[in-house]
Amino acid sequence: MNKVVHFEVPFDDEIRASKFYKDVFDWELQPMPKMNYVIARSGPTDENYMPKESGFINGGMYKRDPKMSSSPVLVINVESIDDHLKKIEEAGGSVTMPKTQISDMGLYAQIKDTEENIIGVWEDLKK
């Protein structure tokens, strides 16, 4: 079974969005300016920024971009992103953002399911 492991929320104004999620949900936010990205921790994490308890996932926020989803995205971890992109297309879905390597952490793509929802797929590179 593939698990939801991450979420992403697009923003138009990083400062405004960060203030909202910090003030309303008390998330710990870490800007990554070179990537137009903000790490969002929604619960306590260990020294590797992994959840210290069950029941929540962490995520991030990104600068709204026409090549990516304009709505929040759930990200699902898969064993092989290539195999899953093939399965997605065979099942009637499509790839909306091609596979991209995110530093040395993993491979990421966004897809559209048969209901027009955008979902992220992730493959860990560090096993």
Kinemage of the C-alpha trace (Angstrom):
@kinemage 1
@onewidth
@group {chain A} dominant
@subgroup {mainchain}
@vectorlist {calphas} color= white
{ca met a 1} P 0.000 0.000 0.000
{ca asn a 2} L 1.386 3.425 -0.967
{ca lys a 3} L 1.105 6.086 1.747
{ca val a 4} L 0.378 9.804 1.678
{ca val a 5} L 3.657 11.247 2.985
{ca his a 6} L 3.619 14.951 2.164
{ca phe a 7} L 1.367 17.835 1.173
{ca glu a 8} L 1.966 20.988 -0.819
{ca val a 9} L 0.079 24.273 -0.817
{ca pro a 10} L 0.669 26.853 -3.583
{ca phe a 11} L 0.942 30.540 -2.710
{ca asp a 12} L 0.902 33.879 -4.506
{ca asp a 13} L 2.426 35.812 -1.602
{ca glu a 14} L 4.894 33.807 0.507
{ca ile a 15} L 4.860 36.197 3.478
{ca arg a 16} L 1.065 36.355 3.608
{ca ala a 17} L 0.677 32.563 3.246
{ca ser a 18} L 3.375 31.846 5.832
{ca lys a 19} L 1.783 34.229 8.311
{ca phe a 20} L -1.624 32.592 7.792
{ca tyr a 21} L -0.418 29.006 8.377
{ca lys a 22} L 1.803 30.008 11.317
{ca asp a 23} L -0.912 32.106 13.002
{ca val a 24} L -3.839 29.755 12.357
{ca phe a 25} L -2.232 26.296 12.673
{ca asp a 26} L 1.036 27.072 14.505
{ca trp a 27} L 3.106 25.357 11.808
{ca glu a 28} L 6.890 25.721 11.868
{ca leu a 29} L 7.901 27.213 8.521
{ca gln a 30} L 11.353 27.284 6.941
{ca pro a 31} L 11.784 29.372 3.775
{ca met a 32} L 13.993 28.014 0.982
{ca pro a 33} L 14.322 31.132 -1.226
{ca lys a 34} L 16.418 29.553 -3.994
{ca met a 35} L 13.620 27.047 -4.618
{ca asn a 36} L 10.630 29.428 -4.121
{ca tyr a 37} L 9.586 26.894 -1.486
{ca val a 38} L 8.753 26.857 2.209
{ca ile a 39} L 9.090 23.701 4.323
{ca ala a 40} L 6.004 23.299 6.547
{ca arg a 41} L 6.222 21.192 9.692
{ca ser a 42} L 2.804 20.416 11.128
{ca gly a 43} L 4.087 18.479 14.136
{ca pro a 44} L 7.241 17.661 16.111
{ca thr a 45} L 10.174 16.330 14.097
{ca asp a 46} L 13.459 14.600 14.819
{ca glu a 47} L 16.919 15.793 13.784
{ca asn a 48} L 16.219 14.550 10.214
{ca tyr a 49} L 12.938 16.533 10.104
{ca met a 50} L 10.888 13.321 10.156
{ca pro a 51} L 7.706 13.103 12.294
{ca lys a 52} L 8.427 12.014 15.866
{ca glu a 53} L 4.895 10.663 16.341
{ca ser a 54} L 2.227 9.125 14.153
{ca gly a 55} L -0.878 10.900 12.964
{ca phe a 56} L 0.511 13.753 10.885
{ca ile a 57} L 2.582 14.517 7.824
{ca asn a 58} L 4.746 17.493 6.973
{ca gly a 59} L 4.699 19.368 3.738
{ca gly a 60} L 5.573 22.554 2.016
{ca met a 61} L 4.345 25.561 0.129
{ca tyr a 62} L 5.477 26.688 -3.310
{ca lys a 63} L 5.187 29.763 -5.484
{ca arg a 64} L 2.135 29.302 -7.711
{ca asp a 65} L 3.313 28.253 -11.164
{ca pro a 66} L 1.187 27.464 -14.249
{ca lys a 67} L 3.211 24.249 -14.751
{ca met a 68} L 2.118 22.940 -11.345
{ca ser a 69} L -1.162 22.499 -9.491
{ca ser a 70} L -2.883 25.697 -8.388
{ca ser a 71} L -4.651 23.775 -5.580
{ca pro a 72} L -3.236 21.879 -2.585
{ca val a 73} L -1.644 18.544 -3.485
{ca leu a 74} L -1.337 15.262 -1.593
{ca val a 75} L 1.934 13.463 -2.279
{ca ile a 76} L 2.043 9.661 -2.326
{ca asn a 77} L 5.255 7.680 -1.813
{ca val a 78} L 5.907 4.922 -4.365
{ca glu a 79} L 8.650 2.333 -4.756
{ca ser a 80} L 9.317 3.261 -8.418
{ca ile a 81} L 8.138 6.550 -9.869
{ca asp a 82} L 8.733 5.304 -13.429
{ca asp a 83} L 6.552 2.230 -12.871
{ca his a 84} L 3.814 4.338 -11.307
{ca leu a 85} L 3.824 6.990 -14.033
{ca lys a 86} L 3.295 4.161 -16.517
{ca lys a 87} L 0.471 2.678 -14.363
{ca ile a 88} L -1.154 6.113 -14.059
{ca glu a 89} L -1.266 6.596 -17.823
{ca glu a 90} L -2.501 3.021 -18.391
{ca ala a 91} L -5.325 3.681 -15.887
{ca gly a 92} L -6.467 6.834 -17.718
{ca gly a 93} L -4.484 9.471 -15.826
{ca ser a 94} L -1.837 11.809 -17.216
{ca val a 95} L 1.461 13.333 -16.163
{ca thr a 96} L 1.130 17.095 -15.651
{ca met a 97} L 4.640 17.755 -14.325
{ca pro a 98} L 7.358 15.344 -15.437
{ca lys a 99} L 9.623 13.473 -13.060
{ca thr a 100} L 12.092 15.860 -11.427
{ca gln a 101} L 14.933 15.094 -9.052
{ca ile a 102} L 14.749 17.055 -5.776
{ca ser a 103} L 18.373 17.346 -4.601
{ca asp a 104} L 19.554 13.948 -3.331
{ca met a 105} L 16.266 13.252 -1.517
{ca gly a 106} L 13.950 11.894 -4.190
{ca leu a 107} L 12.113 12.015 -7.485
{ca tyr a 108} L 8.839 13.952 -7.811
{ca ala a 109} L 6.126 14.306 -10.444
{ca gln a 110} L 2.567 15.616 -10.516
{ca ile a 111} L -0.196 13.695 -12.245
{ca lys a 112} L -3.866 14.173 -13.033
{ca asp a 113} L -6.204 11.342 -12.077
{ca thr a 114} L -9.333 10.343 -14.001
{ca glu a 115} L -11.347 12.915 -12.006
{ca glu a 116} L -9.069 15.861 -12.920
{ca asn a 117} L -7.409 15.954 -9.466
{ca ile a 118} L -3.697 16.737 -9.286
{ca ile a 119} L -1.704 14.303 -7.112
{ca gly a 120} L 2.028 14.219 -6.411
{ca val a 121} L 4.067 11.020 -6.616
{ca trp a 122} L 7.379 10.662 -4.807
{ca glu a 123} L 10.168 8.086 -4.842
{ca asp a 124} L 12.788 8.231 -2.087
{ca leu a 125} L 16.370 8.161 -3.347
{ca lys a 126} L 17.747 7.554 0.147
{ca lys a 127} L 16.581 4.036 0.963
